[in-house]
Amino acid sequence: TYGFDMVTENLPGTQIIFTASDLSDRTRKSLNVLLSNAGKKSTSLPFTMAQLAAAIGTKPTGIIGITEKGFAALLAEEFKKMNAGGTQL
């Protein structure tokens, strides 16, 4: 899922939430409140909204939620490799 509304509506089934590096502070704060209430966290990616959009083939978006468990695990592993032990998912 992508976009604030779709991701937050699907929080129970979302495995990983990624945010763009240029996500507005206001949106980030609103998202963090909802994630905290749901016991979830997000990971900020080093990519802009335009770059995320190009990667998933949609309009610019600052939030992506991965709901498929196997795909989420694969992305989490790749992200850890990319950051060489940096940001935890």
Secondary structure, DSSP 8 states (H G I E B T S, - for coil): -BSHHHHHHTGGG-SEEEE-TT--HHHHHHHHHHHHHHT--EEE-SS-HHHHHHHHTSS--SEEEE--HHHHHHHHHHHHHHHTS-S--
